[in-house]
Amino acid sequence: MNSGFEILHPQGWKPAKGYSNGIVAGGRTVWLGGQIGWNGDQEFETDDFVGQVRQALENVVAILAEAGGKPEHIVRMTWFITDKQAYVSRLREVGEAYRSVMGKHFPAMSVVQVTALIEDRAKVEIEATAVLPD
């Protein structure tokens, strides 16, 4: 893994696909608040689930860049989604959007279905924690 991180994967466990079970990292920690699928002007360009995922990830990366970070510095992500079926049925497209923004870096992740998000049009909110190398 990049930046001297160590992926935690117990011996004998099946491989984690699209995420890591755990990561050990040292350096400067950056916490990013939840990002939704709107642009920098706080306008939704799409109501499509995958389109909002891509935009939310782009927002995470843009904010992280302000601290001098890159996607490979993210150690943890939590996704809040309003429609589990939209996520599961379009997982391949979600993965393509993810890799186009984040590359092949898979931090520890959780996905939680919620009843609603504060912004009515939001279908996904993603928060992240990154550790920048010293």
N, C-alpha and C positions, 0 to 999 in steps of 0.2 A: 504494500500500500504506500502511497505517497506521504511525504512529510514526516516520516519516522513514526507513523501510527502503527499500532499493533491490533490486528483483528482478533477478536476472541471467538473461538469456535471449538467447543468441546470435541475431543476425539470420539469418533464413532457416530456423531450426529450427521443427519442428512445435510447436504449443502443448503445454505440460505440462498434463495433466488431473489435478486432484486433488492436485497438489504443485508446488513450484517447483524449478528446477534449482539455484538458488543465491540467497543473500540477503546483502546488505551491511547491517550495522547497527552503531550505536555506542551505548554506554550501559553500564549495570550488567548483568553477565552472571549468569544463574541456571541452574545445572545440576540437572536433576531425575533422580533414580534411576528405574530401571524400575518401572512401575506395572502391576499385573495386575488382573484383573477381579473382585477382591473388594472389599467395602466397608470402611469405617473400623474396623470391629471384626474385620477380617481373616477375614470369612466370605463364602463364595460364595453369592450369591442365585440364580445360574443357571449351568448348564453350556452354555448356548447361546452359540455363537461371537459373534454380533452383540451379544448382551447383555453379554458380557464386554468386548468392544471399547468399548461405551458406558461401562461402569463404569470401565475403565482410563483413558479420556479424562477422565471426570469427576474421577478421582483426580488426574490431571495438573493439571487446572484448579484444583482445591482447594489443592494444594500451591503452585502458582504464585501463587495469591491471597495466601498467607502472606507472600510477598515484595512484595506490592502489584502483581502482574502480572495480565494478562488474556490470553486465548487469542491475541489479535493480536500479542502480544510474543514468541511462540514462533517461533524461526528455524530449528529443526532437530528432527526426530523420527526415531527408529528404532523400527520395529515388529518384534518377534520373534513369529512365529506357528508353531504346531505342525502346522497343516494348510493347505497352500497351496490345496487344492481348496475347503475351506470359505471361504477368503478370496475366491478367484476366482469361485466359483459364487454368492456372495452379495454381490458388490461393490456392487450398487445399495443394498442394505440397510446395508452398511458405510458407504457414502457418506452415507446419510440419518442414521445415528447420528452420524457425524463432524460433519456440518453442524449437527445439533441441539445439539451440545456446543461445537463450535469456531467455528461460523458459517462464513462464506465466506473464511476465512483458510487459505492453503495454504503452509506452510513447506517448506523442503527436506526431503525424506523418503526413507527407505529401508525396504523390507520384506524381512525375511530369514526363511526357513523354518528352524526348528531341530528337532532330534529330540525335545527335551523341555524343560520349564521346571522350576525347582526345586520349585514347588508343583504337585503331580500334577494337580489339577483345572484349572490355568491353561491357557488356550488361546492367550493373547496377553499380551505384555509390551511396554509402550511407554515409552521414555525420551525426554526432551526437553531442549532448551537454549533458553533465552529471553534476550532482551536488553531490559531495561527502559530507557526513555528517561531521560536525565539530568534 
